[in-house]
Amino acid sequence: MQEFTYPEVGATREGRLPDGYHHIRHRACLGPGITLRAAADALLGWRVHRRLLLHPIATAPRAAPGVTVICLLGPVRVPCRVVWTVEEEGRAGFGYGTLPGHPEIGEESFLLERDEDGLVWFTVTAFARPGAWYTRLGAPALPLVIGIFTRLYTMALRWESRRSPAVHK
């Protein structure tokens, strides 16, 4: 099994992001009518990644610790392994970290939380730095690119959550 490309494995779960990386935190309300169950099914079942045309190839149909997923961004292979998951009353999500061959080095997490009003909030937390020659060249734009992807994840999650049969349960 390939090793992670960074030593701070699990830092997104703890919430303390390590120095030496670009940090991203993005939180958005998914809106009324979306249930935590529908959003969790879309997120943990890789449907959000598919909606973003990342073509995930995962070793399991659902995110779980140890599951490897390779996303394809055109000709670029983006390998990650799930570090942690949570599925409990009011919260669901996962974090995954980069493996050798990923253009970045770091970890990203996707967390859903239901508030006291029943609204579902989506938080993306990431720390990353360039890991390939082409991402080192584009390093100044890395936070912008990650920020754009974060917002795209939110839009895709809203779409997939509304399509889910679990939305009315």
DSSP file (Angstrom, degrees, kcal/mol; ACC not computed):
  #  RESIDUE AA STRUCTURE BP1 BP2  ACC     N-H-->O    O-->H-N    N-H-->O    O-->H-N    TCO  KAPPA ALPHA  PHI   PSI    X-CA   Y-CA   Z-CA
    1    1 A M              0   0    0      0, 0.0     2,-0.1     0, 0.0     0, 0.0   0.000 360.0 360.0 360.0 132.5    0.0    0.0    0.0
    2    2 A Q        -     0   0    0      1,-0.1     2,-0.2    98,-0.1     3,-0.1  -0.354 360.0-122.5 -68.3 146.3    1.4    3.4   -1.0
    3    3 A E        -     0   0    0      1,-0.1    -1,-0.1    -2,-0.1     2,-0.0  -0.512  30.3 -97.7 -84.5 155.5    2.2    5.8    1.8
    4    4 A F        -     0   0    0     -2,-0.2    95,-0.2    95,-0.1    -1,-0.1  -0.333  26.8-127.9 -65.9 157.1    0.7    9.3    2.1
    5    5 A T  S    S+     0   0    0     93,-1.9    94,-0.1   101,-0.2    -1,-0.1   0.299  88.5  49.3 -92.4   9.2    2.9   12.1    0.7
    6    6 A Y  S    S-     0   0    0     92,-0.3     3,-0.3   100,-0.1    -2,-0.1  -0.984  72.3-135.8-146.7 151.5    2.7   14.2    3.9
    7    7 A P  S    S+     0   0    0      0, 0.0     2,-0.9     0, 0.0    -1,-0.1   0.679  88.5  78.2 -85.3 -16.6    3.2   13.5    7.6
    8    8 A E    >   +     0   0    0      2,-0.0     3,-2.0     3,-0.0     4,-0.2  -0.173  63.8 171.2 -90.4  44.7    0.2   15.3    9.1
    9    9 A V  T 3   +     0   0    0     -2,-0.9    98,-0.0    -3,-0.3    88,-0.0  -0.315  66.5  18.3 -60.3 126.8   -2.3   12.6    8.2
   10   10 A G  T >> S+     0   0    0     -2,-0.1     4,-1.3    74,-0.0     3,-1.0   0.412  81.2 127.4  94.8  -0.3   -5.7   13.3    9.9
   11   11 A A  H <>> +     0   0    0     -3,-2.0     4,-1.5     1,-0.3     5,-0.5   0.798  67.2  61.3 -62.1 -29.3   -5.1   17.0   10.6
   12   12 A T  H 345S+     0   0    0      1,-0.2    -1,-0.3     2,-0.2     5,-0.1   0.831 102.5  52.0 -68.6 -28.7   -8.3   18.0    8.8
   13   13 A R  H <45S+     0   0    0     -3,-1.0    -1,-0.2     1,-0.2    -2,-0.2   0.883 110.7  47.1 -71.0 -37.4  -10.3   16.0   11.4
   14   14 A E  H  <5S-     0   0    0     -4,-1.3    -2,-0.2     2,-0.1    -1,-0.2   0.743 103.5-135.3 -75.7 -23.2   -8.6   17.7   14.3
   15   15 A G  T  <5S+     0   0    0     -4,-1.5     2,-0.9     1,-0.2    -3,-0.1   0.342  70.0 114.3  85.8  -7.6   -9.1   21.1   12.7
   16   16 A R      < -     0   0    0     -5,-0.5    -1,-0.2     0, 0.0    -2,-0.1  -0.852  57.0-152.8 -98.3 106.5   -5.6   22.3   13.4
   17   17 A L        -     0   0    0     -2,-0.9     6,-0.1    -3,-0.1     4,-0.0  -0.604  17.6-115.3 -84.8 137.4   -4.0   22.8   10.0
   18   18 A P    >   -     0   0    0      0, 0.0     3,-0.5     0, 0.0    -1,-0.1  -0.288  26.4-108.3 -72.9 152.6   -0.2   22.5    9.8
   19   19 A D  T 3  S+     0   0    0      1,-0.2     3,-0.1   108,-0.0   108,-0.0  -0.309  95.7  51.8 -68.8 159.9    2.1   25.3    8.8
   20   20 A G  T 3  S+     0   0    0      1,-0.3     2,-0.3    -2,-0.0    -1,-0.2   0.533  94.9  85.6  90.5   8.0    3.9   25.2    5.5
   21   21 A Y  S <  S-     0   0    0     -3,-0.5     2,-0.4   108,-0.1    -1,-0.3  -0.894  83.7-102.8-132.3 160.7    0.7   24.7    3.4
   22   22 A H  E     -A  128   0A   0    106,-3.3   106,-2.0    -2,-0.3     2,-0.4  -0.713  42.2-144.5 -77.1 138.4   -2.0   26.8    1.8
   23   23 A H  E     -A  127   0A   0     -2,-0.4     2,-0.4   104,-0.2   104,-0.2  -0.895  17.1-173.6-111.4 138.3   -5.1   26.6    4.0
   24   24 A I  E     +A  126   0A   0    102,-2.6   102,-2.6    -2,-0.4     2,-0.4  -0.998   8.2 172.2-129.8 131.5   -8.7   26.6    2.7
   25   25 A R  E     +A  125   0A   0     -2,-0.4     2,-0.4   100,-0.2   100,-0.2  -0.973   7.5 170.6-135.8 123.7  -11.8   26.7    4.8
   26   26 A H  E     -A  124   0A   0     98,-2.5    98,-2.9    -2,-0.4     2,-0.4  -0.996   6.2-177.6-136.2 128.8  -15.1   27.1    3.0
   27   27 A R  E     +A  123   0A   0     -2,-0.4     2,-0.3    96,-0.2    96,-0.2  -0.992   8.3 166.9-129.6 134.1  -18.5   26.8    4.7
   28   28 A A  E     -A  122   0A   0     94,-2.4    94,-3.2    -2,-0.4     2,-0.4  -0.999  35.3-120.2-146.6 145.3  -21.9   27.0    3.0
   29   29 A C  E     -A  121   0A   0     -2,-0.3    92,-0.2    92,-0.2    -2,-0.0  -0.702  17.5-146.8 -81.0 134.2  -25.5   26.3    3.8
   30   30 A L        -     0   0    0     90,-3.1    -1,-0.1    -2,-0.4    91,-0.1   0.650  46.1-118.3 -78.3 -14.0  -27.0   23.8    1.3
   31   31 A G    >   -     0   0    0     89,-0.4     3,-1.0     3,-0.1    89,-0.4  -0.180  40.2 -42.2 102.1 166.8  -30.4   25.4    1.5
   32   32 A P  T 3  S+     0   0    0      0, 0.0     3,-0.1     0, 0.0    87,-0.1  -0.290 115.9  33.0 -67.9 151.9  -33.8   24.4    2.6
   33   33 A G  T 3  S+     0   0    0      1,-0.2     2,-0.6   135,-0.0    86,-0.1   0.402  85.9 115.2  87.5  -2.7  -35.3   21.0    1.7
   34   34 A I    <   -     0   0    0     -3,-1.0    86,-0.2    86,-0.1    -1,-0.2  -0.890  53.1-150.4-103.8 125.4  -32.0   19.1    1.7
   35   35 A T     >  -     0   0    0     -2,-0.6     4,-2.3   126,-0.2     5,-0.2  -0.575  21.6-122.9 -90.8 155.7  -31.6   16.4    4.3
   36   36 A L  H  > S+     0   0    0     -2,-0.2     4,-3.0     1,-0.2     5,-0.2   0.899 113.2  54.8 -61.0 -39.8  -28.4   15.3    5.9
   37   37 A R  H  > S+     0   0    0      2,-0.2     4,-2.5     1,-0.2    -1,-0.2   0.923 108.5  46.8 -62.2 -44.6  -29.0   11.8    4.7
   38   38 A A  H  > S+     0   0    0    128,-0.4     4,-1.9     2,-0.2    -1,-0.2   0.925 115.5  45.8 -63.4 -44.4  -29.4   12.8    1.1
   39   39 A A  H  X S+     0   0    0     -4,-2.3     4,-2.6     1,-0.2    -2,-0.2   0.910 112.9  50.3 -65.7 -41.7  -26.3   15.0    1.2
   40   40 A A  H  X S+     0   0    0     -4,-3.0     4,-3.0     1,-0.2     5,-0.4   0.902 109.3  51.2 -64.6 -41.1  -24.3   12.3    2.9
   41   41 A D  H  X S+     0   0    0     -4,-2.5     4,-1.4    -5,-0.2     6,-0.4   0.913 113.3  45.5 -61.6 -41.6  -25.3    9.7    0.4
   42   42 A A  H  <>S+     0   0    0     -4,-1.9     6,-1.5    -5,-0.2     5,-1.1   0.903 119.5  40.8 -67.6 -41.1  -24.3   12.0   -2.5
   43   43 A L  H ><5S+     0   0    0     -4,-2.6     3,-1.3     4,-0.2     6,-0.2   0.963 119.9  39.7 -73.5 -53.6  -21.0   12.9   -0.8
   44   44 A L  H 3<5S+     0   0    0     -4,-3.0    19,-2.8     1,-0.3    -3,-0.2   0.727 111.2  59.6 -72.5 -21.6  -19.9    9.6    0.6
   45   45 A G  T 3<5S-     0   0    0     -4,-1.4    -1,-0.3    -5,-0.4    -2,-0.2   0.230 112.0-115.5 -92.2  14.3  -21.0    7.6   -2.5
   46   46 A W  T <>5S+     0   0    0     -3,-1.3     4,-2.0     1,-0.1    -3,-0.2   0.522  80.3 125.1  68.9   7.9  -18.7    9.6   -4.8
   47   47 A R  H  ><S+     0   0    0     -5,-1.1     4,-2.6    -6,-0.4    -4,-0.2   0.848  70.4  55.0 -67.9 -32.2  -21.7   11.2   -6.7
   48   48 A V  H  > S+     0   0    0     -6,-1.5     4,-1.5     2,-0.2    -1,-0.2   0.924 108.4  48.6 -65.2 -42.6  -20.4   14.7   -6.0
   49   49 A H  H  4>S+     0   0    0     -6,-0.2     5,-2.3     1,-0.2     6,-0.3   0.903 112.1  49.1 -62.1 -41.0  -17.1   13.8   -7.6
   50   50 A R  H ><5S+     0   0    0     -4,-2.0     3,-2.0     1,-0.2     5,-0.2   0.905 106.5  55.8 -65.3 -40.2  -18.9   12.3  -10.6
   51   51 A R  H 3<5S+     0   0    0     -4,-2.6    -1,-0.2     1,-0.3    -2,-0.2   0.848 105.4  52.8 -60.0 -33.8  -21.0   15.4  -11.0
   52   52 A L  T 3<5S-     0   0    0     -4,-1.5    -1,-0.3    -5,-0.1    -2,-0.2   0.342 117.3-116.9 -83.8   7.4  -17.8   17.4  -11.2
   53   53 A L  T < 5S+     0   0    0     -3,-2.0    -3,-0.2    -5,-0.1    -2,-0.1   0.840  73.7 136.1  60.2  36.1  -16.6   15.1  -14.0
   54   54 A L      < -     0   0    0     -5,-2.3    18,-3.5    -6,-0.1    -4,-0.2   0.506  57.0-141.3 -88.3  -5.7  -13.7   13.9  -11.9
   55   55 A H        -     0   0    0     -6,-0.3     2,-0.1    -5,-0.2    -5,-0.1   0.920  20.3-150.4  48.2  60.8  -14.4   10.3  -13.0
   56   56 A P        -     0   0    0      0, 0.0     2,-0.6     0, 0.0    15,-0.2  -0.391  15.2-165.6 -67.2 133.8  -13.6    8.7   -9.6
   57   57 A I  E     +B   70   0A   0     13,-2.2    13,-2.3    -2,-0.1     2,-0.3  -0.945  21.8 179.4-116.3 104.9  -12.3    5.2   -9.6
   58   58 A A  E     -B   69   0A   0     -2,-0.6    11,-0.2    11,-0.2     9,-0.0  -0.760  40.2-133.1-113.2 153.1  -12.6    4.0   -6.0
   59   59 A T  S    S+     0   0    0      9,-2.2    10,-0.1    -2,-0.3    -1,-0.1   0.478  97.9  28.7 -80.5  -2.1  -11.8    0.7   -4.3
   60   60 A A  S    S-     0   0    0      8,-0.3    -1,-0.1     4,-0.0     4,-0.1  -0.981  80.9-120.6-152.1 153.7  -15.2    0.8   -2.6
   61   61 A P  S    S+     0   0    0      0, 0.0     2,-0.3     0, 0.0    -2,-0.0   0.616  99.0  41.5 -72.8  -9.8  -18.6    2.3   -3.6
   62   62 A R  S    S-     0   0    0    -16,-0.1   -17,-0.2   -17,-0.1     2,-0.1  -0.993  95.2 -98.7-139.4 143.0  -18.6    4.5   -0.4
   63   63 A A        +     0   0    0    -19,-2.8    30,-0.1    -2,-0.3   -19,-0.1  -0.381  54.9 150.0 -61.2 131.9  -15.9    6.5    1.3
   64   64 A A    >   -     0   0    0     -2,-0.1     3,-2.4    -4,-0.1    18,-0.3  -0.962  56.5 -71.1-157.3 153.6  -14.4    4.7    4.3
   65   65 A P  T 3  S+     0   0    0      0, 0.0    18,-0.2     0, 0.0     3,-0.1  -0.245 120.9  19.8 -53.1 131.5  -11.0    4.7    5.9
   66   66 A G  T 3  S+     0   0    0     16,-2.7     2,-0.3     1,-0.3    17,-0.1   0.219  87.4 134.3  93.6 -14.0   -8.4    3.0    3.7
   67   67 A V    <   -     0   0    0     -3,-2.4    15,-3.0    15,-0.1     2,-0.4  -0.529  45.7-146.9 -70.6 130.9  -10.4    3.4    0.5
   68   68 A T  E     - C   0  81A   0     -2,-0.3    -9,-2.2    13,-0.2     2,-0.4  -0.824  15.7-173.6 -98.8 138.2   -8.3    4.6   -2.4
   69   69 A V  E     -BC  58  80A   0     11,-2.6    11,-2.5    -2,-0.4     2,-0.6  -0.999   9.7-162.5-133.0 133.2   -9.9    6.8   -5.0
   70   70 A I  E     -BC  57  79A   0    -13,-2.3   -13,-2.2    -2,-0.4     2,-0.3  -0.969  10.0-164.4-114.7 119.6   -8.2    8.0   -8.2
   71   71 A C  E     - C   0  78A   0      7,-2.1     7,-2.9    -2,-0.6     2,-0.6  -0.762  11.9-138.6 -99.8 150.5   -9.8   11.0   -9.9
   72   72 A L  E     - C   0  77A   0    -18,-3.5     2,-0.8    -2,-0.3     5,-0.2  -0.942  16.8-176.2-115.3 118.8   -9.0   11.9  -13.5
   73   73 A L  E >  S- C   0  76A   0      3,-2.8     3,-2.1    -2,-0.6   -19,-0.1  -0.815  70.6 -66.5-108.9  87.3   -8.6   15.5  -14.5
   74   74 A G  T 3  S-     0   0    0     -2,-0.8    -1,-0.0     1,-0.3     0, 0.0  -0.541 119.2 -13.0  62.9-124.8   -8.1   15.2  -18.2
   75   75 A P  T 3  S+     0   0    0      0, 0.0     2,-0.5     0, 0.0    -1,-0.3   0.536 118.1  99.7 -83.3  -5.0   -4.8   13.3  -18.5
   76   76 A V  E <   -C   73   0A   0     -3,-2.1    -3,-2.8     2,-0.0     2,-0.4  -0.705  62.5-149.0 -90.7 127.1   -3.8   13.9  -14.9
   77   77 A R  E     -C   72   0A   0     -2,-0.5    -5,-0.2    -5,-0.2    -7,-0.0  -0.800   8.6-164.5 -91.6 133.3   -4.4   11.1  -12.4
   78   78 A V  E     -C   71   0A   0     -7,-2.9    -7,-2.1    -2,-0.4     2,-0.3  -0.824   9.0-167.8-123.1  88.9   -5.2   12.3   -8.9
   79   79 A P  E     +C   70   0A   0      0, 0.0    20,-2.0     0, 0.0     2,-0.3  -0.629  14.2 161.7 -87.0 134.6   -4.7    9.5   -6.3
   80   80 A C  E     -CD  69  98A   0    -11,-2.5   -11,-2.6    -2,-0.3     2,-0.4  -0.937  25.7-144.9-140.0 161.7   -6.0    9.9   -2.7
   81   81 A R  E     -CD  68  97A   0     16,-2.1    16,-2.6    -2,-0.3     2,-0.3  -0.998  28.4-112.3-130.3 137.4   -6.8    7.6    0.2
   82   82 A V  E     - D   0  96A   0    -15,-3.0   -16,-2.7    -2,-0.4    14,-0.3  -0.511  30.4-177.7 -68.6 127.8   -9.6    8.2    2.7
   83   83 A V  E     -     0   0A   0     12,-3.0     2,-0.3     1,-0.3    13,-0.2   0.834  62.9  -3.6 -93.9 -43.3   -8.1    8.9    6.1
   84   84 A W  E     - D   0  95A   0     11,-1.4    11,-2.2   -20,-0.1    -1,-0.3  -0.986  55.2-165.9-150.5 155.7  -11.2    9.3    8.2
   85   85 A T  E     - D   0  94A   0     -2,-0.3     2,-0.4     9,-0.2     9,-0.2  -0.956   3.9-162.2-137.0 159.4  -15.0    9.2    8.0
   86   86 A V  E     + D   0  93A   0      7,-2.4     7,-2.3    -2,-0.3     2,-0.3  -0.982  13.9 167.5-142.0 132.1  -17.8   10.2   10.3
   87   87 A E  E     + D   0  92A   0     -2,-0.4     2,-0.3     5,-0.2     5,-0.2  -0.807  31.0 126.0-143.6  98.9  -21.5    9.2   10.1
   88   88 A E  E >   - D   0  91A   0      3,-2.8     3,-2.1    -2,-0.3     2,-0.2  -0.875  69.0 -53.4-144.7 174.7  -23.4   10.1   13.2
   89   89 A E  T 3  S-     0   0    0     -2,-0.3     3,-0.1     1,-0.3    -2,-0.0  -0.359 125.8  -0.6 -56.4 116.2  -26.5   11.9   14.3
   90   90 A G  T 3  S+     0   0    0     -2,-0.2    24,-2.3     1,-0.1     2,-0.3   0.389 124.3  70.4  86.9  -3.5  -26.2   15.4   12.8
   91   91 A R  E <   +DE  88 113A   0     -3,-2.1    -3,-2.8    22,-0.2     2,-0.3  -1.000  45.1 159.6-147.6 144.2  -22.8   14.9   11.1
   92   92 A A  E     +DE  87 112A   0     20,-2.0    20,-3.6    -2,-0.3     2,-0.3  -0.964  23.7  97.2-158.1 148.0  -21.3   13.0    8.1
   93   93 A G  E     -DE  86 111A   0     -7,-2.3    -7,-2.4    -2,-0.3     2,-0.3  -0.972  40.4-125.3 162.3-172.3  -18.3   13.3    6.0
   94   94 A F  E     -DE  85 110A   0     16,-1.9    16,-3.1    -2,-0.3     2,-0.4  -0.982   5.7-140.7-158.0 164.6  -14.7   12.3    5.2
   95   95 A G  E     -DE  84 109A   0    -11,-2.2   -12,-3.0    -2,-0.3   -11,-1.4  -0.992  17.9-170.0-129.5 141.8  -11.2   13.4    4.7
   96   96 A Y  E     -DE  82 108A   0     12,-2.8    12,-2.5    -2,-0.4     2,-0.3  -0.966   7.0-148.2-133.4 154.7   -8.7   12.1    2.2
   97   97 A G  E     -DE  81 107A   0    -16,-2.6   -16,-2.1    -2,-0.3    10,-0.2  -0.783  25.8 -94.6-121.1 161.3   -5.0   12.6    1.7
   98   98 A T  E     -D   80   0A   0      8,-2.3   -93,-1.9    -2,-0.3   -92,-0.3  -0.421  31.8-161.4 -78.4 146.3   -2.7   12.7   -1.3
   99   99 A L    >   -     0   0    0    -20,-2.0     3,-2.1   -95,-0.2   -95,-0.1  -0.735  44.4 -64.0-115.2 166.1   -0.7    9.7   -2.5
  100  100 A P  T 3  S+     0   0    0      0, 0.0    -1,-0.1     0, 0.0   -98,-0.1  -0.257 123.9  35.2 -52.3 135.8    2.4    9.6   -4.8
  101  101 A G  T 3  S+     0   0    0      1,-0.4   -24,-0.2    30,-0.2    30,-0.0   0.180  84.0 126.4 101.1 -14.8    1.5   10.9   -8.2
  102  102 A H    <   -     0   0    0     -3,-2.1    -1,-0.4   -23,-0.2   -24,-0.1  -0.547  64.6-132.3 -72.9 140.0   -1.0   13.5   -6.9
  103  103 A P  S    S+     0   0    0      0, 0.0    28,-2.7     0, 0.0    29,-1.0   0.620  89.2  43.9 -71.2 -10.1   -0.1   17.0   -8.2
  104  104 A E  E    S- F   0 130A   0     27,-0.3     2,-0.4    26,-0.3    -2,-0.1  -0.816  75.1-134.7-125.2 168.1   -0.5   18.4   -4.7
  105  105 A I  E     + F   0 129A   0     24,-2.7    24,-1.6    -2,-0.3     2,-0.3  -0.995  62.5  51.8-123.5 123.8    0.6   17.4   -1.2
  106  106 A G  E    S- F   0 128A   0     -2,-0.4    -8,-2.3    22,-0.2     2,-0.3  -0.989  73.0 -73.8 152.2-158.8   -1.9   17.6    1.6
  107  107 A E  E     -EF  97 127A   0     20,-1.9    20,-2.3    -2,-0.3     2,-0.4  -0.969  24.4-164.8-142.3 150.1   -5.3   16.7    2.8
  108  108 A E  E     -EF  96 126A   0    -12,-2.5   -12,-2.8    -2,-0.3     2,-0.3  -0.999   7.1-164.0-138.3 139.8   -8.9   17.7    2.2
  109  109 A S  E     -EF  95 125A   0     16,-3.1    16,-1.8    -2,-0.4     2,-0.4  -0.936   9.2-159.2-127.2 152.6  -12.1   17.1    4.2
  110  110 A F  E     -EF  94 124A   0    -16,-3.1   -16,-1.9    -2,-0.3     2,-0.4  -0.981  19.0-179.3-129.1 114.1  -15.7   17.4    3.4
  111  111 A L  E     -EF  93 123A   0     12,-2.8    12,-2.9    -2,-0.4     2,-0.4  -0.965  13.6-162.4-126.5 131.7  -18.1   17.7    6.4
  112  112 A L  E     +EF  92 122A   0    -20,-3.6   -20,-2.0    -2,-0.4     2,-0.4  -0.908  13.4 179.1-107.4 136.3  -21.8   18.0    6.6
  113  113 A E  E     -EF  91 121A   0      8,-2.3     8,-3.2    -2,-0.4     2,-0.5  -0.998  21.0-142.4-140.2 135.6  -23.5   19.2    9.7
  114  114 A R  E     - F   0 120A   0    -24,-2.3     6,-0.2    -2,-0.4     2,-0.1  -0.838  22.4-147.2 -96.1 129.4  -27.2   19.7   10.5
  115  115 A D    >   -     0   0    0      4,-2.8     3,-2.0    -2,-0.5   -25,-0.0  -0.262  34.3 -90.1 -88.6-179.6  -27.9   22.8   12.7
  116  116 A E  T 3  S+     0   0    0      1,-0.3    -1,-0.1     2,-0.1    -2,-0.0   0.693 127.0  55.6 -65.9 -18.8  -30.7   23.3   15.2
  117  117 A D  T 3  S-     0   0    0      2,-0.1    -1,-0.3     0, 0.0     3,-0.1   0.425 120.0-108.0 -91.1   0.2  -33.0   24.6   12.5
  118  118 A G  S <  S+     0   0    0     -3,-2.0     2,-0.2     1,-0.3    -2,-0.1   0.461  73.4 139.2  88.0   1.3  -32.6   21.5   10.4
  119  119 A L        -     0   0    0    -87,-0.1    -4,-2.8   -84,-0.1     2,-0.5  -0.547  49.3-131.2 -78.9 145.8  -30.4   23.2    7.7
  120  120 A V  E     - F   0 114A   0    -89,-0.4   -90,-3.1   -86,-0.2   -89,-0.4  -0.860  19.3-161.5-102.0 128.1  -27.4   21.3    6.4
  121  121 A W  E     -AF  29 113A   0     -8,-3.2    -8,-2.3    -2,-0.5     2,-0.5  -0.867   4.0-152.2-109.3 141.7  -24.1   23.0    6.3
  122  122 A F  E     -AF  28 112A   0    -94,-3.2   -94,-2.4    -2,-0.4     2,-0.5  -0.961  11.6-172.6-117.6 125.3  -21.2   21.9    4.1
  123  123 A T  E     -AF  27 111A   0    -12,-2.9   -12,-2.8    -2,-0.5     2,-0.5  -0.976   7.1-166.6-122.4 128.0  -17.6   22.6    5.2
  124  124 A V  E     -AF  26 110A   0    -98,-2.9   -98,-2.5    -2,-0.5     2,-0.4  -0.960  10.4-179.1-110.2 127.0  -14.5   22.0    3.0
  125  125 A T  E     +AF  25 109A   0    -16,-1.8   -16,-3.1    -2,-0.5     2,-0.3  -0.989   9.6 164.0-125.7 134.2  -11.2   22.2    4.9
  126  126 A A  E     -AF  24 108A   0   -102,-2.6  -102,-2.6    -2,-0.4     2,-0.4  -0.998  26.4-165.7-149.3 150.6   -7.9   21.6    3.1
  127  127 A F  E     +AF  23 107A   0    -20,-2.3   -20,-1.9    -2,-0.3     2,-0.3  -0.991  30.6 155.4-132.4 133.3   -4.2   22.1    3.4
  128  128 A A  E     -AF  22 106A   0   -106,-2.0  -106,-3.3    -2,-0.4   -22,-0.2  -0.994  23.0-175.5-154.7 154.6   -2.1   21.7    0.3
  129  129 A R  E     - F   0 105A   0    -24,-1.6   -24,-2.7    -2,-0.3     7,-0.1  -0.956  48.7 -73.6-144.8 161.9    1.2   22.7   -1.4
  130  130 A P  E     + F   0 104A   0      0, 0.0   -26,-0.3     0, 0.0     3,-0.1  -0.232  41.3 174.6 -60.0 143.2    2.5   21.9   -4.8
  131  131 A G        +     0   0    0    -28,-2.7     2,-0.3     1,-0.1   -27,-0.3   0.400  60.9  49.3-127.7  -2.3    3.7   18.4   -5.4
  132  132 A A  S  > S-     0   0    0    -29,-1.0     4,-2.2     1,-0.1     3,-0.3  -0.909  87.8-106.4-135.0 162.1    4.5   18.4   -9.2
  133  133 A W  H  > S+     0   0    0     -2,-0.3     4,-2.0     1,-0.2     5,-0.1   0.883 119.1  49.7 -57.5 -39.6    6.5   20.6  -11.4
  134  134 A Y  H  > S+     0   0    0      1,-0.2     4,-1.3     2,-0.2    -1,-0.2   0.818 111.1  48.1 -74.6 -28.7    3.4   22.1  -13.0
  135  135 A T  H  4 S+     0   0    0     -3,-0.3    -1,-0.2     2,-0.2    -2,-0.2   0.795 109.1  54.6 -78.8 -26.8    1.7   22.9   -9.7
  136  136 A R  H >< S+     0   0    0     -4,-2.2     3,-1.2     2,-0.2    -2,-0.2   0.903 107.7  50.1 -67.2 -39.9    5.0   24.4   -8.4
  137  137 A L  H 3< S+     0   0    0     -4,-2.0    -2,-0.2     1,-0.3    -1,-0.2   0.885 117.5  39.8 -62.5 -37.8    4.9   26.7  -11.5
  138  138 A G  T >X S+     0   0    0     -4,-1.3     3,-1.9     1,-0.2     4,-0.6   0.204  80.0 122.9 -95.6  15.7    1.3   27.6  -10.7
  139  139 A A  G X4  +     0   0    0     -3,-1.2     3,-1.3     1,-0.3    -1,-0.2   0.828  67.7  58.5 -50.5 -41.5    1.8   27.8   -7.0
  140  140 A P  G 34 S+     0   0    0      0, 0.0     4,-0.3     0, 0.0    -1,-0.3   0.823 109.7  45.5 -60.6 -26.7    0.6   31.4   -6.6
  141  141 A A  G <> S+     0   0    0     -3,-1.9     4,-2.6     1,-0.2     3,-0.3   0.530  85.7  96.4 -91.0  -6.2   -2.7   30.4   -8.2
  142  142 A L  H <X S+     0   0    0     -3,-1.3     4,-2.8    -4,-0.6     5,-0.3   0.904  83.4  48.3 -54.7 -49.0   -3.1   27.2   -6.0
  143  143 A P  H  > S+     0   0    0      0, 0.0     4,-2.4     0, 0.0    -1,-0.2   0.895 112.9  49.7 -60.0 -36.8   -5.3   28.9   -3.4
  144  144 A L  H  > S+     0   0    0     -4,-0.3     4,-2.4    -3,-0.3    -2,-0.2   0.931 112.1  46.9 -64.8 -45.7   -7.5   30.3   -6.1
  145  145 A V  H  X S+     0   0    0     -4,-2.6     4,-2.4     2,-0.2     5,-0.2   0.923 113.8  47.4 -63.1 -45.2   -7.8   26.9   -7.9
  146  146 A I  H  X S+     0   0    0     -4,-2.8     4,-2.4    -5,-0.2    -1,-0.2   0.909 111.4  52.3 -63.2 -40.7   -8.6   25.1   -4.6
  147  147 A G  H  X S+     0   0    0     -4,-2.4     4,-1.9    -5,-0.3    -2,-0.2   0.896 109.1  49.1 -61.4 -41.3  -11.2   27.8   -3.8
  148  148 A I  H  X S+     0   0    0     -4,-2.4     4,-2.2     1,-0.2    -2,-0.2   0.935 111.8  48.5 -63.5 -46.7  -12.9   27.4   -7.1
  149  149 A F  H  X S+     0   0    0     -4,-2.4     4,-2.6     1,-0.2    -2,-0.2   0.877 107.8  56.5 -61.5 -37.0  -13.0   23.7   -6.7
  150  150 A T  H  X S+     0   0    0     -4,-2.4     4,-1.8     1,-0.2    -1,-0.2   0.918 109.2  44.9 -61.2 -44.3  -14.4   24.1   -3.2
  151  151 A R  H  X S+     0   0    0     -4,-1.9     4,-2.2     2,-0.2    -1,-0.2   0.860 111.3  53.4 -69.3 -34.9  -17.3   26.2   -4.5
  152  152 A L  H  X S+     0   0    0     -4,-2.2     4,-2.8     2,-0.2     5,-0.2   0.896 105.8  53.8 -65.5 -39.4  -17.9   23.7   -7.3
  153  153 A Y  H  X S+     0   0    0     -4,-2.6     4,-2.6     2,-0.2    -2,-0.2   0.920 108.3  50.7 -57.8 -43.7  -18.1   20.9   -4.8
  154  154 A T  H  X S+     0   0    0     -4,-1.8     4,-2.3     2,-0.2    -2,-0.2   0.932 111.7  46.2 -61.6 -46.8  -20.8   22.9   -2.9
  155  155 A M  H  X S+     0   0    0     -4,-2.2     4,-2.2     1,-0.2    -1,-0.2   0.917 114.0  48.3 -62.3 -43.7  -22.8   23.4   -6.1
  156  156 A A  H  X S+     0   0    0     -4,-2.8     4,-2.8     1,-0.2     5,-0.2   0.883 110.3  51.9 -65.2 -38.1  -22.5   19.8   -7.1
  157  157 A L  H  X S+     0   0    0     -4,-2.6     4,-2.4    -5,-0.2     5,-0.2   0.908 108.6  50.4 -66.2 -41.7  -23.5   18.6   -3.6
  158  158 A R  H  X S+     0   0    0     -4,-2.3     4,-1.9    -5,-0.2    -2,-0.2   0.944 113.7  46.1 -58.5 -47.5  -26.6   20.8   -3.7
  159  159 A W  H  X S+     0   0    0     -4,-2.2     4,-1.2     1,-0.2    -2,-0.2   0.951 115.7  43.5 -61.3 -51.9  -27.6   19.4   -7.1
  160  160 A E  H  X S+     0   0    0     -4,-2.8     4,-0.8     1,-0.2    -1,-0.2   0.841 111.5  54.8 -67.0 -33.0  -27.0   15.7   -6.2
  161  161 A S  H  < S+     0   0    0     -4,-2.4     3,-0.4    -5,-0.2  -126,-0.2   0.876 107.3  49.9 -67.9 -37.1  -28.7   16.1   -2.8
  162  162 A R  H  < S+     0   0    0     -4,-1.9    -1,-0.2     1,-0.2    -2,-0.2   0.771 110.0  51.8 -72.3 -24.8  -31.9   17.4   -4.4
  163  163 A R  H  < S+     0   0    0     -4,-1.2    -1,-0.2    -5,-0.2    -2,-0.2   0.649  88.8 105.2 -82.6 -16.4  -31.9   14.5   -6.9
  164  164 A S  S >< S-     0   0    0     -4,-0.8     3,-1.5    -3,-0.4     4,-0.2  -0.366  71.3-137.9 -71.7 141.2  -31.5   11.9   -4.1
  165  165 A P  G >  S+     0   0    0      0, 0.0     3,-0.9     0, 0.0    -1,-0.1   0.730 103.9  67.3 -65.3 -20.4  -34.6    9.8   -3.1
  166  166 A A  G >  S+     0   0    0      1,-0.2     3,-1.3     2,-0.1  -128,-0.4   0.525  75.1  88.9 -77.1  -4.4  -33.4   10.4    0.5
  167  167 A V  G <  S+     0   0    0     -3,-1.5    -1,-0.2     1,-0.3  -129,-0.1   0.803  91.9  41.6 -64.9 -28.5  -34.3   14.1    0.2
  168  168 A H  G <         0   0    0     -3,-0.9    -1,-0.3    -4,-0.2    -2,-0.1   0.298 360.0 360.0-102.4   9.4  -37.9   13.5    1.3
  169  169 A K    <         0   0    0     -3,-1.3    -1,-0.2    -4,-0.0    -2,-0.2   0.432 360.0 360.0 -99.5 360.0  -37.1   11.0    4.1
